[in-house]
Amino acid sequence: MAEILKSAKPTLVFLHGWGLNRAVWQSVLPLLPSDQPVLCLDLPGFGERQVAPTPYALEAVAEQLLPEIPENSLLVGWSLGGLVALQIAKTAPQKVKALALVASSPCFVAQPQWAGMAPTVLAQFADALQNDVAKTIERFLAIQAMGSDSARQDIKRLKDAVMSLPAPQNIALAGGLTILASADLRQDLAALNCPVSGCYGRLDSLVPVAMTTALAAVAPNMEITVFAKASHAPFISHPEEFMQWLTDWLDRFSQ
């Protein structure tokens, strides 16, 4: 995990997405202000956090991380990490000064009047995990970069992040897919008292940009930014745009 610097600023906490680990943020860290305290956490069962809760439920995942998150932190959650960040903000509001969702949705599966993934997509990934874990993760990484001008390079960076730390536990991979398929935190998002911001890619096939219209209705005070040419990993494919967005967000809440 990244070391927390001594500073008067609130800690910036990064939470990664499914199948990956905290190393996915390694290209972002050098671009942050030198006095910004940062904490990059592995989700349970990913990276070096090999102990995973049983059953692998969203509430248990968030609870395992809570002791390490300082009060009044700035949480940035990408994809599955966004759901975990929402759960933390819901159950421990004193931990969260502001919340930023990166290509994340309070409800990943399509619902009436809500754009999302077809349930069959996640079911296919769950079935594929039983046969070939490595190939399933690689396929998932390819989908995340789909539509990006730098898709090949994006996939390589994501794969490098996966391989830089221990392989994820099967219980975390399967449990993470179950969370993505079943979690619905739309009402919880609407009830949050902390400021919430989000950035999305117009080319994202996992979190369709059409979802942001319904998202704005659920959380009318949420600030939503859409990157015109990004897919599911804007901090990888469009680092300059992402860092401008993140820096603006930090400037407002890091005092």
ZADO-1210 file (C-alpha; in nm, 4 decimals, padded with zeros to 6 digits):
<atoms>
<atom x="00.0000" y="00.0000" z="00.0000" code="MET" pos="1"/>
<atom x="00.1167" y="00.3528" z="-00.0678" code="ALA" pos="2"/>
<atom x="00.2635" y="00.5368" z="00.2277" code="GLU" pos="3"/>
<atom x="00.0623" y="00.8141" z="00.3874" code="ILE" pos="4"/>
<atom x="00.2610" y="01.1381" z="00.4029" code="LEU" pos="5"/>
<atom x="00.2363" y="01.3675" z="00.7034" code="LYS" pos="6"/>
<atom x="00.0220" y="01.6577" z="00.5893" code="SER" pos="7"/>
<atom x="-00.2676" y="01.8761" z="00.6965" code="ALA" pos="8"/>
<atom x="-00.4519" y="01.7656" z="00.3841" code="LYS" pos="9"/>
<atom x="-00.7085" y="01.4833" z="00.3954" code="PRO" pos="10"/>
<atom x="-00.5833" y="01.1466" z="00.2723" code="THR" pos="11"/>
<atom x="-00.6584" y="01.0551" z="-00.0884" code="LEU" pos="12"/>
<atom x="-00.7656" y="00.6895" z="-00.0964" code="VAL" pos="13"/>
<atom x="-00.7706" y="00.4916" z="-00.4237" code="PHE" pos="14"/>
<atom x="-00.9750" y="00.1708" z="-00.4653" code="LEU" pos="15"/>
<atom x="-00.9198" y="-00.0402" z="-00.7788" code="HIS" pos="16"/>
<atom x="-01.1562" y="-00.2470" z="-00.9912" code="GLY" pos="17"/>
<atom x="-01.2310" y="-00.6170" z="-01.0445" code="TRP" pos="18"/>
<atom x="-00.9447" y="-00.8508" z="-01.1325" code="GLY" pos="19"/>
<atom x="-00.6748" y="-00.5922" z="-01.0657" code="LEU" pos="20"/>
<atom x="-00.4892" y="-00.4490" z="-00.7666" code="ASN" pos="21"/>
<atom x="-00.3568" y="-00.1212" z="-00.6264" code="ARG" pos="22"/>
<atom x="-00.0711" y="-00.1119" z="-00.8828" code="ALA" pos="23"/>
<atom x="-00.3213" y="00.0078" z="-01.1433" code="VAL" pos="24"/>
<atom x="-00.2787" y="00.3574" z="-00.9949" code="TRP" pos="25"/>
<atom x="00.1004" y="00.3619" z="-01.0353" code="GLN" pos="26"/>
<atom x="00.0906" y="00.6011" z="-01.3325" code="SER" pos="27"/>
<atom x="-00.1282" y="00.8479" z="-01.1411" code="VAL" pos="28"/>
<atom x="00.0754" y="00.8752" z="-00.8202" code="LEU" pos="29"/>
<atom x="00.3784" y="01.0663" z="-00.9578" code="PRO" pos="30"/>
<atom x="00.1451" y="01.3319" z="-01.1007" code="LEU" pos="31"/>
<atom x="-00.0125" y="01.4200" z="-00.7652" code="LEU" pos="32"/>
<atom x="00.1038" y="01.7149" z="-00.5502" code="PRO" pos="33"/>
<atom x="00.4073" y="01.6179" z="-00.3435" code="SER" pos="34"/>
<atom x="00.2336" y="01.7091" z="-00.0176" code="ASP" pos="35"/>
<atom x="-00.0803" y="01.5071" z="-00.0901" code="GLN" pos="36"/>
<atom x="-00.1212" y="01.2094" z="00.1493" code="PRO" pos="37"/>
<atom x="-00.2134" y="00.9034" z="-00.0589" code="VAL" pos="38"/>
<atom x="-00.3301" y="00.5536" z="00.0269" code="LEU" pos="39"/>
<atom x="-00.3739" y="00.2868" z="-00.2423" code="CYS" pos="40"/>
<atom x="-00.5529" y="-00.0175" z="-00.1050" code="LEU" pos="41"/>
<atom x="-00.5859" y="-00.3686" z="-00.2424" code="ASP" pos="42"/>
<atom x="-00.9418" y="-00.4934" z="-00.2202" code="LEU" pos="43"/>
<atom x="-00.9709" y="-00.8139" z="-00.0138" code="PRO" pos="44"/>
<atom x="-00.8469" y="-01.1124" z="-00.2103" code="GLY" pos="45"/>
<atom x="-00.6548" y="-00.8977" z="-00.4608" code="PHE" pos="46"/>
<atom x="-00.2886" y="-00.8005" z="-00.4740" code="GLY" pos="47"/>
<atom x="-00.1168" y="-00.8420" z="-00.1400" code="GLU" pos="48"/>
<atom x="-00.4409" y="-00.8516" z="00.0592" code="ARG" pos="49"/>
<atom x="-00.4799" y="-01.2245" z="00.0246" code="GLN" pos="50"/>
<atom x="-00.7268" y="-01.2724" z="00.3097" code="VAL" pos="51"/>
<atom x="-01.0798" y="-01.2429" z="00.1747" code="ALA" pos="52"/>
<atom x="-01.4089" y="-01.2523" z="00.3662" code="PRO" pos="53"/>
<atom x="-01.6390" y="-01.5525" z="00.3389" code="THR" pos="54"/>
<atom x="-01.8926" y="-01.5067" z="00.1975" code="PRO" pos="55"/>
<atom x="-01.7480" y="-01.2394" z="-00.0301" code="TYR" pos="56"/>
<atom x="-02.0122" y="-00.9710" z="00.0202" code="ALA" pos="57"/>
<atom x="-01.9923" y="-00.5960" z="-00.0401" code="LEU" pos="58"/>
<atom x="-02.0534" y="-00.5154" z="00.3252" code="GLU" pos="59"/>
<atom x="-01.7726" y="-00.7476" z="00.4387" code="ALA" pos="60"/>
<atom x="-01.5297" y="-00.6117" z="00.1781" code="VAL" pos="61"/>
<atom x="-01.5899" y="-00.2545" z="00.2944" code="ALA" pos="62"/>
<atom x="-01.5673" y="-00.3514" z="00.6607" code="GLU" pos="63"/>
<atom x="-01.2265" y="-00.5125" z="00.6093" code="GLN" pos="64"/>
<atom x="-01.0887" y="-00.1887" z="00.4622" code="LEU" pos="65"/>
<atom x="-01.2425" y="00.0536" z="00.7117" code="LEU" pos="66"/>
<atom x="-00.9736" y="00.0333" z="00.9831" code="PRO" pos="67"/>
<atom x="-00.7078" y="00.1525" z="00.7368" code="GLU" pos="68"/>
<atom x="-00.8996" y="00.4515" z="00.6022" code="ILE" pos="69"/>
<atom x="-00.8456" y="00.7732" z="00.7993" code="PRO" pos="70"/>
<atom x="-01.1432" y="00.9861" z="00.8912" code="GLU" pos="71"/>
<atom x="-01.2305" y="01.2688" z="00.6539" code="ASN" pos="72"/>
<atom x="-01.0624" y="01.0981" z="00.3563" code="SER" pos="73"/>
<atom x="-01.1136" y="01.1663" z="-00.0130" code="LEU" pos="74"/>
<atom x="-01.2230" y="00.8372" z="-00.1712" code="LEU" pos="75"/>
<atom x="-01.1676" y="00.7568" z="-00.5392" code="VAL" pos="76"/>
<atom x="-01.3262" y="00.4298" z="-00.6491" code="GLY" pos="77"/>
<atom x="-01.2854" y="00.2820" z="-00.9950" code="TRP" pos="78"/>
<atom x="-01.5443" y="00.0349" z="-01.1273" code="SER" pos="79"/>
<atom x="-01.5983" y="-00.2286" z="-00.8532" code="LEU" pos="80"/>
<atom x="-01.3944" y="-00.0029" z="-00.6250" code="GLY" pos="81"/>
<atom x="-01.6638" y="00.2604" z="-00.6697" code="GLY" pos="82"/>
<atom x="-01.9253" y="00.0275" z="-00.5209" code="LEU" pos="83"/>
<atom x="-01.6935" y="-00.0398" z="-00.2271" code="VAL" pos="84"/>
<atom x="-01.6379" y="00.3342" z="-00.1830" code="ALA" pos="85"/>
<atom x="-02.0145" y="00.3931" z="-00.1860" code="LEU" pos="86"/>
<atom x="-02.0617" y="00.1235" z="00.0764" code="GLN" pos="87"/>
<atom x="-01.7932" y="00.2841" z="00.2941" code="ILE" pos="88"/>
<atom x="-01.9559" y="00.6264" z="00.2595" code="ALA" pos="89"/>
<atom x="-02.2907" y="00.4703" z="00.3523" code="LYS" pos="90"/>
<atom x="-02.1768" y="00.2777" z="00.6605" code="THR" pos="91"/>
<atom x="-01.8994" y="00.5075" z="00.7871" code="ALA" pos="92"/>
<atom x="-01.9758" y="00.8623" z="00.6700" code="PRO" pos="93"/>
<atom x="-01.7133" y="01.0038" z="00.9065" code="GLN" pos="94"/>
<atom x="-01.4492" y="00.8406" z="00.6879" code="LYS" pos="95"/>
<atom x="-01.5478" y="01.0264" z="00.3702" code="VAL" pos="96"/>
<atom x="-01.5118" y="01.3999" z="00.3123" code="LYS" pos="97"/>
<atom x="-01.5816" y="01.3631" z="-00.0606" code="ALA" pos="98"/>
<atom x="-01.6365" y="01.0735" z="-00.2994" code="LEU" pos="99"/>
<atom x="-01.5254" y="01.0360" z="-00.6605" code="ALA" pos="100"/>
<atom x="-01.6505" y="00.7545" z="-00.8827" code="LEU" pos="101"/>
<atom x="-01.4398" y="00.6629" z="-01.1860" code="VAL" pos="102"/>
<atom x="-01.6283" y="00.4624" z="-01.4507" code="ALA" pos="103"/>
<atom x="-01.8431" y="00.3240" z="-01.1728" code="SER" pos="104"/>
<atom x="-02.2141" y="00.2839" z="-01.1206" code="SER" pos="105"/>
<atom x="-02.4306" y="00.2317" z="-00.8129" code="PRO" pos="106"/>
<atom x="-02.5984" y="-00.0426" z="-01.0180" code="CYS" pos="107"/>
<atom x="-02.3920" y="-00.2150" z="-01.2879" code="PHE" pos="108"/>
<atom x="-02.6635" y="-00.4384" z="-01.4341" code="VAL" pos="109"/>
<atom x="-02.9286" y="-00.2952" z="-01.6656" code="ALA" pos="110"/>
<atom x="-03.2632" y="-00.2220" z="-01.5020" code="GLN" pos="111"/>
<atom x="-03.5832" y="-00.0576" z="-01.6302" code="PRO" pos="112"/>
<atom x="-03.4909" y="00.3030" z="-01.7161" code="GLN" pos="113"/>
<atom x="-03.1302" y="00.2306" z="-01.6156" code="TRP" pos="114"/>
<atom x="-02.8501" y="00.1563" z="-01.8634" code="ALA" pos="115"/>
<atom x="-02.6031" y="-00.1120" z="-01.7620" code="GLY" pos="116"/>
<atom x="-02.4528" y="-00.4469" z="-01.8519" code="MET" pos="117"/>
<atom x="-02.6730" y="-00.7356" z="-01.9553" code="ALA" pos="118"/>
<atom x="-02.6870" y="-00.9962" z="-01.6744" code="PRO" pos="119"/>
<atom x="-02.5683" y="-01.2573" z="-01.9243" code="THR" pos="120"/>
<atom x="-02.2313" y="-01.0771" z="-01.9614" code="VAL" pos="121"/>
<atom x="-02.1424" y="-01.1223" z="-01.5942" code="LEU" pos="122"/>
<atom x="-02.2841" y="-01.4756" z="-01.5958" code="ALA" pos="123"/>
<atom x="-02.0538" y="-01.5648" z="-01.8866" code="GLN" pos="124"/>
<atom x="-01.7531" y="-01.4291" z="-01.6981" code="PHE" pos="125"/>
<atom x="-01.8517" y="-01.6304" z="-01.3909" code="ALA" pos="126"/>
<atom x="-01.8755" y="-01.9479" z="-01.5976" code="ASP" pos="127"/>
<atom x="-01.5453" y="-01.8760" z="-01.7720" code="ALA" pos="128"/>
<atom x="-01.3694" y="-01.8348" z="-01.4369" code="LEU" pos="129"/>
<atom x="-01.4342" y="-02.2014" z="-01.3699" code="GLN" pos="130"/>
<atom x="-01.2318" y="-02.2987" z="-01.6771" code="ASN" pos="131"/>
<atom x="-00.9494" y="-02.0478" z="-01.7172" code="ASP" pos="132"/>
<atom x="-00.8918" y="-01.7671" z="-01.4655" code="VAL" pos="133"/>
<atom x="-00.6035" y="-01.6014" z="-01.6524" code="ALA" pos="134"/>
<atom x="-00.7850" y="-01.5974" z="-01.9870" code="LYS" pos="135"/>
<atom x="-01.1015" y="-01.4601" z="-01.8254" code="THR" pos="136"/>
<atom x="-00.9136" y="-01.1707" z="-01.6648" code="ILE" pos="137"/>
<atom x="-00.7355" y="-01.0970" z="-01.9935" code="GLU" pos="138"/>
<atom x="-01.0688" y="-01.0871" z="-02.1764" code="ARG" pos="139"/>
<atom x="-01.2081" y="-00.8536" z="-01.9118" code="PHE" pos="140"/>
<atom x="-00.9102" y="-00.6209" z="-01.9512" code="LEU" pos="141"/>
<atom x="-00.9626" y="-00.6122" z="-02.3274" code="ALA" pos="142"/>
<atom x="-01.3268" y="-00.5104" z="-02.2815" code="ILE" pos="143"/>
<atom x="-01.2225" y="-00.2287" z="-02.0490" code="GLN" pos="144"/>
<atom x="-01.0048" y="-00.0730" z="-02.3198" code="ALA" pos="145"/>
<atom x="-01.2484" y="-00.1316" z="-02.6056" code="MET" pos="146"/>
<atom x="-01.3004" y="00.1760" z="-02.8223" code="GLY" pos="147"/>
<atom x="-00.9990" y="00.3609" z="-02.6894" code="SER" pos="148"/>
<atom x="-00.7481" y="00.4968" z="-02.9428" code="ASP" pos="149"/>
<atom x="-00.4713" y="00.3466" z="-02.7300" code="SER" pos="150"/>
<atom x="-00.6456" y="00.0154" z="-02.6541" code="ALA" pos="151"/>
<atom x="-00.3398" y="-00.2069" z="-02.7069" code="ARG" pos="152"/>
<atom x="-00.1204" y="00.0049" z="-02.4791" code="GLN" pos="153"/>
<atom x="-00.4010" y="00.0335" z="-02.2226" code="ASP" pos="154"/>
<atom x="-00.4392" y="-00.3438" z="-02.2042" code="ILE" pos="155"/>
<atom x="-00.0635" y="-00.3882" z="-02.1600" code="LYS" pos="156"/>
<atom x="-00.0553" y="-00.1384" z="-01.8724" code="ARG" pos="157"/>
<atom x="-00.3471" y="-00.3081" z="-01.7025" code="LEU" pos="158"/>
<atom x="-00.1869" y="-00.6506" z="-01.7463" code="LYS" pos="159"/>
<atom x="00.1422" y="-00.5204" z="-01.6084" code="ASP" pos="160"/>
<atom x="-00.0463" y="-00.3970" z="-01.3022" code="ALA" pos="161"/>
<atom x="-00.2094" y="-00.7368" z="-01.2506" code="VAL" pos="162"/>
<atom x="00.1203" y="-00.9229" z="-01.2821" code="MET" pos="163"/>
<atom x="00.3181" y="-00.6898" z="-01.0544" code="SER" pos="164"/>
<atom x="00.1507" y="-00.8307" z="-00.7424" code="LEU" pos="165"/>
<atom x="00.0194" y="-01.1738" z="-00.6356" code="PRO" pos="166"/>
<atom x="-00.2625" y="-01.3213" z="-00.8422" code="ALA" pos="167"/>
<atom x="-00.6153" y="-01.2600" z="-00.7132" code="PRO" pos="168"/>
<atom x="-00.7907" y="-01.5227" z="-00.5043" code="GLN" pos="169"/>
<atom x="-01.0633" y="-01.7185" z="-00.6831" code="ASN" pos="170"/>
<atom x="-01.3111" y="-01.6347" z="-00.4059" code="ILE" pos="171"/>
<atom x="-01.2505" y="-01.2639" z="-00.4674" code="ALA" pos="172"/>
<atom x="-01.2873" y="-01.2972" z="-00.8449" code="LEU" pos="173"/>
<atom x="-01.6126" y="-01.4912" z="-00.8196" code="ALA" pos="174"/>
<atom x="-01.7404" y="-01.2805" z="-00.5299" code="GLY" pos="175"/>
<atom x="-01.6556" y="-00.9573" z="-00.7077" code="GLY" pos="176"/>
<atom x="-01.8623" y="-01.0627" z="-01.0084" code="LEU" pos="177"/>
<atom x="-02.1517" y="-01.1482" z="-00.7778" code="THR" pos="178"/>
<atom x="-02.1305" y="-00.8006" z="-00.6235" code="ILE" pos="179"/>
<atom x="-02.1289" y="-00.6382" z="-00.9682" code="LEU" pos="180"/>
<atom x="-02.4282" y="-00.8497" z="-01.0700" code="ALA" pos="181"/>
<atom x="-02.6381" y="-00.7929" z="-00.7577" code="SER" pos="182"/>
<atom x="-02.5481" y="-00.4646" z="-00.5872" code="ALA" pos="183"/>
<atom x="-02.7903" y="-00.1742" z="-00.6203" code="ASP" pos="184"/>
<atom x="-02.6841" y="00.1304" z="-00.4192" code="LEU" pos="185"/>
<atom x="-02.8864" y="00.3893" z="-00.6081" code="ARG" pos="186"/>
<atom x="-03.0965" y="00.4875" z="-00.3077" code="GLN" pos="187"/>
<atom x="-02.7885" y="00.4872" z="-00.0856" code="ASP" pos="188"/>
<atom x="-02.6096" y="00.7205" z="-00.3261" code="LEU" pos="189"/>
<atom x="-02.9053" y="00.9565" z="-00.3253" code="ALA" pos="190"/>
<atom x="-02.8990" y="00.9648" z="00.0564" code="ALA" pos="191"/>
<atom x="-02.5287" y="01.0485" z="00.0965" code="LEU" pos="192"/>
<atom x="-02.4437" y="01.3784" z="00.2620" code="ASN" pos="193"/>
<atom x="-02.0893" y="01.4048" z="00.1253" code="CYS" pos="194"/>
<atom x="-02.0145" y="01.5658" z="-00.2137" code="PRO" pos="195"/>
<atom x="-02.0030" y="01.3102" z="-00.4964" code="VAL" pos="196"/>
<atom x="-01.8335" y="01.3510" z="-00.8344" code="SER" pos="197"/>
<atom x="-01.7932" y="01.1080" z="-01.1226" code="GLY" pos="198"/>
<atom x="-01.6034" y="01.0749" z="-01.4476" code="CYS" pos="199"/>
<atom x="-01.7052" y="00.8439" z="-01.7293" code="TYR" pos="200"/>
<atom x="-01.5926" y="00.7412" z="-02.0756" code="GLY" pos="201"/>
<atom x="-01.8318" y="00.7843" z="-02.3676" code="ARG" pos="202"/>
<atom x="-01.6950" y="00.4619" z="-02.5228" code="LEU" pos="203"/>
<atom x="-01.7313" y="00.2528" z="-02.2066" code="ASP" pos="204"/>
<atom x="-01.9099" y="-00.0761" z="-02.2749" code="SER" pos="205"/>
<atom x="-01.9231" y="-00.1810" z="-01.9073" code="LEU" pos="206"/>
<atom x="-02.0728" y="00.1406" z="-01.7683" code="VAL" pos="207"/>
<atom x="-02.2675" y="00.2853" z="-02.0642" code="PRO" pos="208"/>
<atom x="-02.2610" y="00.6623" z="-02.0874" code="VAL" pos="209"/>
<atom x="-02.6419" y="00.6546" z="-02.1184" code="ALA" pos="210"/>
<atom x="-02.6448" y="00.5604" z="-01.7498" code="MET" pos="211"/>
<atom x="-02.5298" y="00.9094" z="-01.6552" code="THR" pos="212"/>
<atom x="-02.8667" y="01.0571" z="-01.7523" code="THR" pos="213"/>
<atom x="-03.0473" y="00.8378" z="-01.5004" code="ALA" pos="214"/>
<atom x="-02.7622" y="00.8896" z="-01.2535" code="LEU" pos="215"/>
<atom x="-02.8153" y="01.2648" z="-01.2632" code="ALA" pos="216"/>
<atom x="-03.1809" y="01.2076" z="-01.1753" code="ALA" pos="217"/>
<atom x="-03.0933" y="00.9795" z="-00.8827" code="VAL" pos="218"/>
<atom x="-02.8240" y="01.2121" z="-00.7476" code="ALA" pos="219"/>
<atom x="-02.9019" y="01.5608" z="-00.8828" code="PRO" pos="220"/>
<atom x="-02.6194" y="01.7220" z="-00.6840" code="ASN" pos="221"/>
<atom x="-02.3560" y="01.4869" z="-00.8254" code="MET" pos="222"/>
<atom x="-02.1034" y="01.6425" z="-01.0621" code="GLU" pos="223"/>
<atom x="-02.0686" y="01.4249" z="-01.3722" code="ILE" pos="224"/>
<atom x="-01.7909" y="01.4531" z="-01.6310" code="THR" pos="225"/>
<atom x="-01.7786" y="01.2512" z="-01.9550" code="VAL" pos="226"/>
<atom x="-01.4547" y="01.2044" z="-02.1503" code="PHE" pos="227"/>
<atom x="-01.5482" y="01.1967" z="-02.5185" code="ALA" pos="228"/>
<atom x="-01.2880" y="00.9415" z="-02.6316" code="LYS" pos="229"/>
<atom x="-01.2269" y="00.7367" z="-02.3172" code="ALA" pos="230"/>
<atom x="-01.3490" y="00.3886" z="-02.2306" code="SER" pos="231"/>
<atom x="-01.3551" y="00.2141" z="-01.8917" code="HIS" pos="232"/>
<atom x="-01.0082" y="00.3175" z="-01.7684" code="ALA" pos="233"/>
<atom x="-00.9742" y="00.6930" z="-01.8384" code="PRO" pos="234"/>
<atom x="-00.6788" y="00.7316" z="-01.6014" code="PHE" pos="235"/>
<atom x="-00.4883" y="00.4875" z="-01.8245" code="ILE" pos="236"/>
<atom x="-00.6062" y="00.5929" z="-02.1703" code="SER" pos="237"/>
<atom x="-00.6379" y="00.9688" z="-02.1139" code="HIS" pos="238"/>
<atom x="-00.4047" y="01.0561" z="-01.8256" code="PRO" pos="239"/>
<atom x="-00.3906" y="01.4297" z="-01.8978" code="GLU" pos="240"/>
<atom x="-00.7673" y="01.4724" z="-01.9033" code="GLU" pos="241"/>
<atom x="-00.8069" y="01.2510" z="-01.5999" code="PHE" pos="242"/>
<atom x="-00.5404" y="01.4332" z="-01.3993" code="MET" pos="243"/>
<atom x="-00.6981" y="01.7689" z="-01.4826" code="GLN" pos="244"/>
<atom x="-01.0298" y="01.6381" z="-01.3553" code="TRP" pos="245"/>
<atom x="-00.8738" y="01.4831" z="-01.0449" code="LEU" pos="246"/>
<atom x="-00.6639" y="01.7916" z="-00.9693" code="THR" pos="247"/>
<atom x="-00.9681" y="02.0176" z="-00.9937" code="ASP" pos="248"/>
<atom x="-01.1533" y="01.7842" z="-00.7578" code="TRP" pos="249"/>
<atom x="-00.8628" y="01.7778" z="-00.5110" code="LEU" pos="250"/>
<atom x="-00.8318" y="02.1562" z="-00.5157" code="ASP" pos="251"/>
<atom x="-01.1898" y="02.1846" z="-00.3934" code="ARG" pos="252"/>
<atom x="-01.1766" y="01.9267" z="-00.1174" code="PHE" pos="253"/>
<atom x="-00.8153" y="01.8821" z="-00.0054" code="SER" pos="254"/>
<atom x="-00.8028" y="02.1850" z="00.2257" code="GLN" pos="255"/>
</atoms>
